[in-house]
Amino acid sequence: MENNTNSCLHQPPLFHSMILLIFNSRLLGKYYLYTSSTHMKQDLLNRTTPDECDGACDLRLNYSSKVLAIALTLVTLGLSTIPVSLSSISSKNDIHTTGLITYPPEQEFSTVSSTELINYVGMTTSEVNTFITICENQGFTELTLRLNAFSEWSNEQPSSNYVAKAKEIITAANVKNIDVNIDLHTWYTTWDDYFRDSAPNAAGNRNKYLNYVQASINAFNGFPVKAWMVMNEPQARTATTSENNFILDVINTANSMTSQPVSVRFMGGYSPTTGHYSSAIDEACDFICRNTYWDPRDPSESVYGTTEAKMNDVIAYAESVGKELWITEFGKSKTNLNEQRDYVAVFVEYSIEKEIDRLFCWVSQPEGGESESYNIFTRYTPNPAFYELVNSV
């Protein structure tokens, strides 16, 4: 067949009908091609928005392990189909097409609000169901569960009791169409005391943590964990090369154990986008995580190192690379319940305005949570702040 990049592909008799679908996986920051007749999948040149596909885009499709040199001219028409022109194919049997790429319209953006559940090991089955029903009634579609990595990592495996209860919660949540993420929760003191270069036996401790990550993910083999956050809040200072490499090793270890999205949670004031950690870490993460207690009502005030400028920087970065931005901690002390409610309401409103993808209020602890200052529950009764956790659409 002749090469012809300037004419629209006609439909010769040798071609049979096939539909190619483009869908947006914003979590992974890529567009993919799918076909109804094969497992064809191709990264659209890592393009992150439909606007970037206006005009001409040269693609290579892998079909049955054969690379086909096909130039597709994509012209956005605002419709559900895009005309295609053919450059060349290696064999008339390689591809069957109608000459149209069909794709669903982009869904309207929605900020997802939720919370993180901690210290849940003592919950009864009835209490689990009560908590999940409260979340369902609030419209939650996601929930994060904490594993206590800060106290478990040196054992190189998670608590079997916590894993069993987490599985029970995942099962109950899934029945209500609520997805569950897992947070391997370290503290900044965990990093300072055990993982930073100057910590005693840092190399041995780092190896133990890598083993802990492997064992934790393996413990949930077969359970539908939506996403993994495999470290929380490394030190609030500039990392060395070896410290950055350790975090990359943690991410790589997790990726070797699961096909689900993986990330690391940083303090908003001390992160790759603030220059305290290598940008390679955000690049290696499937989604971007930041913890922040910054208050949009007082934007000039720095809170734990987070400023309005740093918030703007991470929002812009996530958008530029097509990755979701998760605010994995935000909240206010329960000392004044009205103030706690007002802060949560304002931060959710801010997040919706800025099109932040997901935010998880710190924290939900119905069991033994009297001393947890940021708790948004009093036993199994939500504080007023809980009811401010709403999605944008």
SEKOLRO-357661 format. One record per residue (C-alpha): residue number from 1; x, y, z. Coordinates in steps of 0.2 Angstrom, whole numbers. Each point is the difference from the previous one (the first is absolute). Example, Ala and Ser with C-alpha at 12.3 -4.5 7.8 and 13.67 -1.06 7.14 Angstrom:
2
- 1 / 62 / -22 / 39
- 2 / 6 / 17 / -3
! end
This chain:
393
- 1 / 0 / 0 / 0
- 2 / 6 / 18 / -4
- 3 / 5 / 11 / 14
- 4 / -12 / 15 / 0
- 5 / 1 / 11 / 15
- 6 / -11 / 14 / -7
- 7 / -16 / -10 / -5
- 8 / -13 / -6 / 11
- 9 / 0 / -19 / 2
- 10 / -13 / -8 / -11
- 11 / -7 / -17 / 4
- 12 / 6 / -13 / -12
- 13 / -8 / -17 / 0
- 14 / 15 / -9 / 8
- 15 / -3 / 11 / 16
- 16 / -13 / -6 / 12
- 17 / -9 / 10 / 13
- 18 / 9 / 3 / 16
- 19 / -3 / 14 / 13
- 20 / 14 / 9 / 9
- 21 / -4 / 8 / 16
- 22 / 10 / 14 / 8
- 23 / -2 / 2 / 19
- 24 / 8 / 11 / 12
- 25 / 9 / -7 / 15
- 26 / 4 / 16 / 9
- 27 / 6 / -10 / 15
- 28 / 14 / -6 / -11
- 29 / 1 / 16 / -10
- 30 / -2 / -9 / -17
- 31 / -12 / -3 / -14
- 32 / -2 / -18 / -7
- 33 / -6 / -8 / -15
- 34 / -11 / -15 / 2
- 35 / -8 / -11 / -14
- 36 / -15 / -11 / 1
- 37 / 10 / -15 / -9
- 38 / 17 / 0 / 9
- 39 / 9 / 5 / 15
- 40 / 8 / 15 / -9
- 41 / 5 / 13 / 12
- 42 / 11 / 15 / -4
- 43 / 6 / 15 / 10
- 44 / -5 / 15 / -10
- 45 / 17 / 8 / 0
- 46 / -3 / 3 / 19
- 47 / -12 / 14 / -5
- 48 / -10 / 6 / 15
- 49 / -14 / 10 / -7
- 50 / -11 / -1 / -15
- 51 / 5 / 17 / -5
- 52 / 18 / -6 / -2
- 53 / -7 / -12 / -13
- 54 / -7 / 14 / -12
- 55 / 9 / -1 / -17
- 56 / 12 / -14 / -5
- 57 / 6 / -14 / 12
- 58 / 11 / -14 / -6
- 59 / -3 / -16 / 10
- 60 / 7 / -17 / -1
- 61 / -12 / -14 / 4
- 62 / 5 / -17 / 6
- 63 / -11 / -13 / -7
- 64 / 4 / -19 / 4
- 65 / 18 / 5 / 4
- 66 / 2 / 8 / -17
- 67 / 4 / 19 / -1
- 68 / -10 / 8 / -13
- 69 / 6 / 16 / -7
- 70 / -16 / 9 / -1
- 71 / -2 / 19 / 0
- 72 / -17 / 6 / 6
- 73 / -5 / 17 / -3
- 74 / -11 / 5 / 14
- 75 / -12 / 15 / -2
- 76 / -11 / 4 / 15
- 77 / -17 / 3 / -7
- 78 / -9 / 1 / 17
- 79 / -9 / -15 / -6
- 80 / 2 / -19 / 5
- 81 / 10 / -5 / -15
- 82 / 17 / 6 / -7
- 83 / 5 / -3 / -18
- 84 / 16 / -10 / -3
- 85 / 12 / -1 / -14
- 86 / 12 / -14 / -4
- 87 / 18 / 1 / -2
- 88 / 5 / -18 / -2
- 89 / -3 / -17 / 7
- 90 / 11 / -15 / -1
- 91 / -13 / -13 / -6
- 92 / -18 / 1 / -5
- 93 / -4 / -12 / 13
- 94 / 8 / 10 / 14
- 95 / -15 / 12 / 3
- 96 / -18 / 1 / -3
- 97 / -8 / 17 / 2
- 98 / -15 / 11 / -5
- 99 / 11 / 15 / -1
- 100 / -8 / 8 / 15
- 101 / 6 / 1 / 18
- 102 / -14 / 1 / 12
- 103 / 2 / 7 / 17
- 104 / -12 / 4 / 14
- 105 / -2 / 19 / 5
- 106 / 10 / 5 / 15
- 107 / -9 / -2 / 16
- 108 / -2 / 16 / 10
- 109 / 13 / 3 / 13
- 110 / -4 / -5 / 18
- 111 / 9 / 3 / 16
- 112 / -2 / -15 / 11
- 113 / 0 / 3 / 19
- 114 / 2 / -13 / 13
- 115 / 10 / -4 / 16
- 116 / 13 / -12 / 7
- 117 / -5 / -14 / 13
- 118 / 12 / -4 / 13
- 119 / 2 / -11 / 16
- 120 / -15 / -11 / -7
- 121 / 7 / -17 / 6
- 122 / -13 / 0 / 15
- 123 / -15 / 3 / -11
- 124 / -13 / -13 / 1
- 125 / -9 / -6 / -16
- 126 / -15 / 10 / 5
- 127 / 11 / 15 / 3
- 128 / 8 / -2 / -17
- 129 / -17 / 0 / -9
- 130 / -6 / 15 / 10
- 131 / 16 / 10 / -5
- 132 / -1 / -5 / -18
- 133 / -19 / 4 / -1
- 134 / 4 / 17 / 7
- 135 / 13 / 2 / -14
- 136 / -12 / -6 / -13
- 137 / -14 / 12 / 6
- 138 / 13 / 14 / -2
- 139 / 3 / -4 / -18
- 140 / 17 / -7 / 2
- 141 / 7 / -10 / -14
- 142 / 18 / -3 / 8
- 143 / 7 / -3 / 17
- 144 / 18 / -1 / 6
- 145 / 6 / -13 / 13
- 146 / 16 / 3 / 10
- 147 / 12 / -14 / 4
- 148 / 11 / 5 / 14
- 149 / 17 / -1 / -9
- 150 / 8 / 11 / 13
- 151 / -1 / -14 / 13
- 152 / 0 / -15 / -11
- 153 / 14 / 2 / -13
- 154 / 13 / -7 / 11
- 155 / -9 / -17 / 1
- 156 / 1 / 0 / -19
- 157 / -19 / -4 / -1
- 158 / -17 / 8 / 4
- 159 / -10 / -5 / 15
- 160 / -11 / -15 / -5
- 161 / -14 / 7 / 11
- 162 / 0 / 17 / -10
- 163 / 1 / -9 / -17
- 164 / -15 / -11 / 5
- 165 / -10 / 15 / 6
- 166 / 5 / 10 / -16
- 167 / -6 / -14 / -11
- 168 / -17 / 0 / 9
- 169 / -1 / 18 / -2
- 170 / 4 / -1 / -19
- 171 / -13 / -13 / -3
- 172 / -13 / 10 / 9
- 173 / 5 / 16 / -9
- 174 / 0 / -8 / -17
- 175 / -18 / -6 / 3
- 176 / -5 / 18 / 1
- 177 / 11 / 4 / -15
- 178 / 13 / 9 / 10
- 179 / 18 / -3 / -6
- 180 / 14 / -2 / 13
- 181 / 18 / 7 / 0
- 182 / 13 / -6 / 12
- 183 / 12 / 12 / 9
- 184 / 17 / -8 / 6
- 185 / 1 / 14 / 13
- 186 / 17 / 5 / 6
- 187 / 3 / 16 / 11
- 188 / 14 / 13 / -4
- 189 / 8 / -6 / 16
- 190 / 1 / -18 / -7
- 191 / 10 / 8 / -14
- 192 / 11 / 10 / 11
- 193 / 3 / -14 / 13
- 194 / 3 / -14 / -12
- 195 / 1 / 4 / -19
- 196 / 10 / 16 / -2
- 197 / 18 / -2 / -4
- 198 / 6 / 4 / 17
- 199 / -12 / -12 / 9
- 200 / 8 / -15 / 9
- 201 / 0 / -15 / -12
- 202 / -9 / 10 / -14
- 203 / 4 / -13 / -13
- 204 / -6 / -15 / 10
- 205 / -16 / 10 / 5
- 206 / -3 / 5 / -18
- 207 / 1 / -19 / -6
- 208 / -13 / -4 / 14
- 209 / -12 / 13 / -6
- 210 / 1 / -7 / -18
- 211 / -4 / -17 / 7
- 212 / -14 / 8 / 9
- 213 / -7 / 8 / -16
- 214 / 1 / -17 / -9
- 215 / -9 / -9 / 14
- 216 / -13 / 13 / 2
- 217 / -5 / 0 / -18
- 218 / 1 / -19 / -1
- 219 / -12 / -2 / 16
- 220 / -14 / 8 / -11
- 221 / 3 / -11 / -15
- 222 / -17 / -3 / -8
- 223 / -8 / 14 / 9
- 224 / -6 / 16 / -10
- 225 / 12 / 13 / 7
- 226 / -3 / 15 / -12
- 227 / 17 / 9 / 4
- 228 / 15 / -2 / 11
- 229 / 9 / 14 / 9
- 230 / 16 / -8 / 6
- 231 / 8 / 13 / 11
- 232 / -6 / 15 / 9
- 233 / 9 / 17 / 4
- 234 / 19 / -2 / -2
- 235 / 10 / 12 / 9
- 236 / -3 / 19 / 0
- 237 / 16 / 4 / -8
- 238 / 10 / -2 / -16
- 239 / 4 / -18 / -4
- 240 / 17 / -7 / -5
- 241 / 2 / -10 / -16
- 242 / 0 / -16 / 10
- 243 / -16 / 5 / 9
- 244 / -9 / 4 / -16
- 245 / 6 / -16 / -8
- 246 / -7 / -10 / 15
- 247 / -17 / 8 / -3
- 248 / 1 / -5 / -18
- 249 / 5 / -18 / 6
- 250 / -16 / 0 / 10
- 251 / -11 / 5 / -15
- 252 / 9 / -13 / -11
- 253 / -2 / -13 / 13
- 254 / -19 / 3 / 1
- 255 / -1 / 0 / -19
- 256 / 8 / -17 / -1
- 257 / -14 / -6 / 12
- 258 / -16 / 8 / -7
- 259 / -7 / 7 / -17
- 260 / -11 / 12 / 10
- 261 / 6 / 19 / 1
- 262 / 13 / 4 / 12
- 263 / 6 / 16 / 8
- 264 / 9 / 8 / 15
- 265 / -8 / 13 / 12
- 266 / 10 / 16 / 3
- 267 / -2 / 15 / 11
- 268 / -6 / 14 / -11
- 269 / 14 / 11 / 6
- 270 / 14 / -13 / -3
- 271 / -2 / -10 / -16
- 272 / 7 / -2 / -18
- 273 / -10 / 15 / -6
- 274 / 8 / 11 / 14
- 275 / 18 / -6 / -4
- 276 / 3 / -10 / 16
- 277 / -1 / -17 / -9
- 278 / 4 / -6 / -18
- 279 / -12 / 4 / -14
- 280 / 2 / -18 / -5
- 281 / -10 / -6 / 15
- 282 / -16 / 9 / -6
- 283 / 4 / -6 / -18
- 284 / 1 / -18 / 7
- 285 / -17 / 2 / 9
- 286 / -16 / -4 / -9
- 287 / -9 / 14 / 9
- 288 / 6 / 15 / 11
- 289 / -3 / 0 / 19
- 290 / 2 / 15 / 11
- 291 / -5 / 2 / 19
- 292 / -4 / 18 / 4
- 293 / -9 / 9 / 14
- 294 / 2 / 17 / -9
- 295 / -16 / 11 / 2
- 296 / -7 / 8 / -16
- 297 / -8 / 14 / 11
- 298 / 17 / 6 / 5
- 299 / 10 / -4 / -16
- 300 / 16 / 10 / 5
- 301 / 2 / -10 / 16
- 302 / 13 / -15 / -1
- 303 / -6 / -16 / 8
- 304 / 12 / -14 / 3
- 305 / 10 / 8 / -15
- 306 / -15 / 1 / -12
- 307 / -3 / 16 / -8
- 308 / -13 / 6 / -13
- 309 / 15 / 0 / -13
- 310 / 4 / -18 / 4
- 311 / -18 / -5 / -2
- 312 / -1 / 9 / -16
- 313 / 17 / -9 / -6
- 314 / -6 / -17 / 4
- 315 / -17 / 3 / -8
- 316 / 9 / 6 / -16
- 317 / 12 / -14 / 0
- 318 / -13 / -14 / 1
- 319 / -10 / 8 / -14
- 320 / 15 / 2 / -11
- 321 / 4 / -19 / 1
- 322 / -17 / -6 / 0
- 323 / 0 / -8 / 17
- 324 / -13 / 1 / 13
- 325 / 3 / 10 / 16
- 326 / -5 / -7 / 16
- 327 / 0 / 10 / 16
- 328 / 2 / -15 / 12
- 329 / -1 / 10 / 16
- 330 / -9 / 16 / 4
- 331 / -10 / 5 / 16
- 332 / -2 / 9 / 15
- 333 / 0 / -3 / 19
- 334 / -17 / -5 / 8
- 335 / 3 / 12 / 14
- 336 / -13 / 11 / -8
- 337 / -12 / -10 / -10
- 338 / -7 / 15 / -9
- 339 / 17 / 5 / -5
- 340 / 4 / -17 / -6
- 341 / -15 / -1 / -11
- 342 / 3 / 18 / -7
- 343 / 18 / -5 / -4
- 344 / -5 / -16 / -9
- 345 / -13 / 9 / -10
- 346 / 12 / 13 / -6
- 347 / 13 / -12 / -5
- 348 / -12 / -11 / -9
- 349 / -7 / 15 / -9
- 350 / 18 / 6 / -4
- 351 / 4 / -18 / -7
- 352 / -15 / 0 / -11
- 353 / 4 / 17 / -7
- 354 / 18 / -6 / -3
- 355 / -5 / -16 / -8
- 356 / 10 / -11 / 13
- 357 / -5 / -18 / -4
- 358 / -1 / -7 / 17
- 359 / 1 / 5 / 18
- 360 / -1 / -10 / 16
- 361 / -4 / 9 / 16
- 362 / 11 / -5 / 15
- 363 / -7 / -9 / 9
- 364 / -14 / -13 / 4
- 365 / 3 / -10 / 16
- 366 / -16 / -6 / 7
- 367 / 9 / -13 / 11
- 368 / 10 / 8 / 15
- 369 / 1 / 16 / -9
- 370 / -3 / 11 / 15
- 371 / 18 / 6 / 1
- 372 / 2 / 2 / -19
- 373 / -1 / 19 / -2
- 374 / -5 / 0 / -18
- 375 / -13 / -13 / 1
- 376 / -16 / 4 / -10
- 377 / -10 / -14 / 10
- 378 / -6 / -1 / 17
- 379 / -2 / -19 / 2
- 380 / -11 / -4 / -15
- 381 / -8 / 17 / -1
- 382 / 8 / 12 / -13
- 383 / 5 / 17 / 5
- 384 / -7 / 14 / -10
- 385 / 16 / 1 / -11
- 386 / -4 / -17 / -7
- 387 / -15 / 6 / -9
- 388 / 10 / 13 / -9
- 389 / 9 / -14 / -9
- 390 / -9 / 2 / -17
- 391 / 4 / -4 / -18
- 392 / 0 / 14 / -13
- 393 / -13 / -9 / -11
! end
